[in-house]
Amino acid sequence: MKTFLSFVLVSWENGIIMIAVFGAVAVALVLAVLMMMKGGEK
């Protein structure tokens, strides 16, 4: 059981990269929506 608990289930490097990519995509989508809203008002 102890060897099972010491087995690493997550790669921190991969997780940090995935979170950064997800954050960048979320910011890009918010900016795209804001630009479309501003463009529609003209």
N, C-alpha and C positions, 0 to 999 in steps of 0.2 A: 504494500500500500504506500509505503514511503517513497519507493521509486516512482510510483505513478504520480504522486503529488509533486515530485521534483521535476517531472517532465514538463517542458515548456510548451504551453498550449498556444501562446500568442507570440508573434514576432513584433517587438516594439517598434523596430525600424519600419516595417511594413505598415503597421498601424498608424504611425505618425504620418507617413507619406499618404496613406488613404484619407486620413482626416484633413490634411492640407489640400489634397485634390478636391475633396468634397466641399471644403470651405471656399475654395476658389471658384468652383462651379456655382455654388449658391450665390456668391457675391456677383458673379457674371450674370446670372439669371435675374437677380434683383435690379441690377443696373440696366439690363435690357428692357425689363418691364417699365422702369422709370423713364427710360428714353422713349419708349413707345407711348407712354401717357403724355409726356411733354410734347411729342410730335403730333399727337392727335388734337391738342388744343389749338394749334396754329390754324 
